[in-house]
C-alpha cells in the first residue's frame, strides 16, 4: 500500500471521482491513504454520473442524490423556498419518516441532523446556524467557531465490526477574498457506494452556507484518512471503461 498523500485538484466533481476510482483500482490493497481532494469546479459530467447511478441501481444501492441528501437535503431546502429557518424546522418535522426509509443506516441519526440538532448537554445545538450567525457578525468572527462536529463519541464508539454511520467526522469553514471555503474530514470512506454522493452533498452544503452569507462558494476540500474500494475489482475496471 502506498501511504504517500494523493492530491486530486484542478478537475470537476465527476472527474475527481473517476480519478479516485482509477487510483484505488491500481493500488495493491485497493485503498488510498490519505486522499486529499481540493475542488473549485463543481460541475458534473452527466456521462459519469448517469453510469454510476445506473450501476448503483443495479446493485440495489442508494443513488448519488440519495447519499448527497443525507448530508444536505437540497430538495427540502428548495421546497421551503430557501428560507433557512423554515428549512430547519421542516427537516426536523419529517426526520422520523426519513429515518424509517433506511432504519439500519439512520438508527443513530443523519448527517444533517447532527449539523442542525447535535445532542448537547442542555439540548439540541444548531451548529450550522452558529456558523452562519458568526460569519454575519462582523464584530465577532472568531475563526475557531466556524466548525461543526458529526462524530459523537458517546454514541458512535461501538464494538460493531461494520458501522455505516458516521463516516464524516467534521466540517470547517473559512472565508477568503475569493469566497467561502469548506473543509471536511473522513476517517474512512467507501468509494463506490458513498464517495460521489458525499462530495456532492458537501458541495451543496457549502453552497447553502455561502448563499446565506451572500458569498461565492469558492472551494471544497476533503481529507480522507482511508479511501476504500468497496466493490469487486473486475467490476471496478469495467466501470472505468464505461466512464472513460
Helices and strands as residue ranges (DSSP letters): E 6-9, H 13-26, E 31-32, E 35-39, H 46-58, H 64-71, H 74-79, H 84-101, H 103-106, H 111-116, E 118-120, E 123-125, H 127-136, G 143-145, E 147-149, H 153-156, E 168-176, E 179-190, I 191-195, H 196-212, E 217-228, H 233-242
